[in-house]
Every structure is written in C-alpha cells, then in structure tokens.
Amino acid sequence: MTFPDRFSDLPEYAFPRLRTLLAQSVPGGEVIDMTIGEPRHAMPDFVGEVLSENTAGFAKYPPNEGTPELRQAISGWIGRRYGVDVDPDREVMVLNGTREGLFNAAIALSPERKAGKRPAVLVPNPFYQVYAVAALTAGAEPVFVPASRETGFLPDYAALPTDLLDRVTIAYICSPSNPQGAVADRAYWEQLLDLADRHDFRIFADECYSEIYRTAPPPGAMQVARAQGADPERVVVFHSLSKRSNLPGLRSGFVAGGPACLARIKQLRAYAGAPLPLPLQRVAERVWSDEAHVAASLSLYQQKYRLADEMMSGVPGYSGPEGGFFLWLPVENGEAAAKRAYEQAGVRVLPGAYFGRDVNGTNPGEGFIRVAMVAGMDELQRGLQALRDCLYEQ
Ligand SMILES: Cc1ncc(COP(=O)(O)O)c(C=O)c1O
C-alpha cells in the first residue's frame, strides 16, 4: 500500500502541535484560550428565523453555483463595499467557506507547466495553511516568501528572481493578513498587479478579514484592479461570512473574479464540489444584505485594538494589527513563550512558527506568538494582562 509523497513533509497542524507542546504542562491559572480564530461576537439575530422558514430546502440538492438571489446579494455587497460592478452570473460563485475555495480554485486554475517547467505558487510566510496544500495538490512548488517586520509583514514578491517569477501561476496574498494583521494598501496591490501582468500569473486575494479593521476599510484587490484597468482575469478574490458576520459554522463564502477563471472553477466544482445547502444559502443571502450587525461587531473589534495597544504599549517591537483579530506579539521564542504563558498564567496562545515554514534555516514566525482577540472584553483584558505580566514584565 503506498501513499502520495507530496504531502509527507507537511507539518502537523497548529492545534495538535500545541496540544503536544503543552501535554505535560499544568495551567498556572484559570484557562483562557486565545488560540482559535473563531469569532465570538453575536451572529445576526435573524439567522434562526430565516433558517426555519427555509428548512424545506434540505429536501433538495442545492444549486452548485449558488442561488441567483444569493449571487445577486453578493454582487450587491461587492458594489456597495468596493464600488465595483460584478456580474452575479458570470463572475461570482458561492463557496462552502473560503478555505475550500482557496484550495479548489488552485486546482482549477494552476496549469501543469509554465515556461516549460514545474509551476510555482507564491505563499506569504507565515500564512494560512491551506495555501501550501493547494499548491502541492495542483502539482506546483509552494515558494514561501517572508512576510516579516522587514517587509512590512507582507511578502515582497517583486524581490524574487525573474526566472522564478516566470514560473509562478498563482500568488496568494491575505489582507488583512492572518496571522500578522497587515493590510495591503492601494500601492501594494498596484505593484503586485503590475508584477502579475509582467510575469503572467494570477493573484488569489484572501480577504476574509476585510470587514475587521482599525480605521479605514482596507482596499480590495478587485477594486484596485478595476481602477487600474487590469485584466479582469488577473485577480480572484475570496470572502467569507465566518469573520464578517460571526458565522464560522455556516460555512459560507464566495469567490469572485474574471468570467474565464470563474467558468473553470464552476466546471471543477460541478464534478467535485460540495455546494452549500439551500437553507444556508437563503441565510447567507440575508446576511450579505445586512450591514448593521457588521458595524456592531467592528466597533467591538476597534475597542479591542485600543485595549491591546494600551496593554502592550511598553512591549519592545509591539505593533498592533491594522486589521483582523489577531495580535502578532514579538517574543524571543514562540514555543517557549506559549509554554510559559500556559504554565504561569493558564493562557493558551499559538507559537508563531506553527504558521510558518523554515526556509534556509529561518522560520519568520519563530519570534512571535499569535493571540486571538475573539473573547469578550473582560476575558480579553484578563488574558492580555496575564500575557503582559508573564512574558514581558519579569
Ligand atoms: C486567512 C484565512 N483565510 C481563510 C479562512 C477560512 O475561512 P472560512 O471559514 O470561510 O473557511 C480563515 C479562517 O480562519 C483564515 O484565517
């Protein structure tokens, strides 16, 4: 019995790795979990009602591409949020959460060869782990590009050698980013679009934290591409209700991009996709059309940024996130810090290295811990205080 080689070097996922790291440890206080990026603000209050009105839909196979009404609601949201006109029939497809979309779109769109060679897929390092697995599945080489303090916590893809860039089929970019909390501004997107044009690759923009930001709403990749008059096939964007609307269990997101890219993604998903159940599509339709709950949740996150800035102000090298809900805190060694936080204070956080890969002996996540600011204000305050006391004031 044999197994594929291409996944054999994958590290254990972050959560089981943390369990192993802390297996022998005893918590030094009430356990406060700041590991998982699972939003805990209120979901929209109409979810139950819409679901119960639509339960008959469980008796049907759901439309693979999303109902016309849901695609229309999504295209309406894109129009309001980014001022961009998107054809709901040809440029939008509903996803069962963005994670599967980020994976399946790479299989649908990364060619077998580029410039006569094995293709490369660019991945920021550290990163949301599905990007690397998607690249490997598509037969491409994942190339991990540091997204560290020196590069403004976003990858500097333009600094890569030309012969590598010529092999690139897809560049993943996450803005606001997990885990660093960095936001790509217009200039960043413009340069990346130019680079993609010169080397003929696609940009996969993971924008699932787009509605959680410190001051101004982050610009979207599609918005900048349209303003620049870029080829509409250059950019594929991924959005989710998990973070925007505190509905990670709804498994609802979408992919949008040029009609040719979308046709390929739809074709693959017609064979192998897992469409979102019809009643959940009805819920998603309502959720994309409502902004009141998003504004309420954003204002809570903005309070959390202020609290984190206050609590961490004296920490050398601290910079609060520009977007998303993770703190990316500098420490000497992430694993040692995570162990100490648990053993001395009962606080569970993830070592930054678990989101990164070693390249030439360096893992850009090693000197960080990732702290999810998803709990209520009181618990968050207790967690941050404990982290400050045990990691920075001894
Ligand atoms: C950067 C990033 N992309 C995508 C996802 C997946 O989100 P979804 O729940 O839509 O699958 C997550 C979830 O944690 C994430 O952090």
The ligand as an SDF file (V2000), in Angstrom:
LIG
                    3D

 16 16  0  0  0  0  0  0  0  0999 V2000
   -6.7270   33.8440    6.4100 C   0  0  0  0  0  0  0  0  0  0  0  0
   -7.9020   32.9370    6.4040 C   0  0  0  0  0  0  0  0  0  0  0  0
   -8.4130   32.5690    5.2250 N   0  0  0  0  0  0  0  0  0  0  0  0
   -9.4820   31.7560    5.1550 C   0  0  0  0  0  0  0  0  0  0  0  0
  -10.0580   31.2540    6.2920 C   0  0  0  0  0  0  0  0  0  0  0  0
  -11.2050   30.2890    6.1460 C   0  0  0  0  0  0  0  0  0  0  0  0
  -12.3800   30.8280    6.4830 O   0  0  0  0  0  0  0  0  0  0  0  0
  -13.7620   30.0770    6.1870 P   0  0  0  0  0  0  0  0  0  0  0  0
  -14.4060   29.8910    7.4990 O   0  0  0  0  0  0  0  0  0  0  0  0
  -14.5030   30.9950    5.2670 O   0  0  0  0  0  0  0  0  0  0  0  0
  -13.4480   28.7870    5.5000 O   0  0  0  0  0  0  0  0  0  0  0  0
   -9.5570   31.5970    7.5540 C   0  0  0  0  0  0  0  0  0  0  0  0
  -10.1660   31.0500    8.7800 C   0  0  0  0  0  0  0  0  0  0  0  0
   -9.6350   31.0760    9.8440 O   0  0  0  0  0  0  0  0  0  0  0  0
   -8.4410   32.4740    7.6080 C   0  0  0  0  0  0  0  0  0  0  0  0
   -7.9100   32.8540    8.7710 O   0  0  0  0  0  0  0  0  0  0  0  0
  1  2  1  0
  2  3  1  0
  2 15  2  0
  3  4  2  0
  4  5  1  0
  5  6  1  0
  5 12  2  0
  6  7  1  0
  7  8  1  0
  8  9  2  0
  8 10  1  0
  8 11  1  0
 12 13  1  0
 12 15  1  0
 13 14  2  0
 15 16  1  0
M  END
$$$$
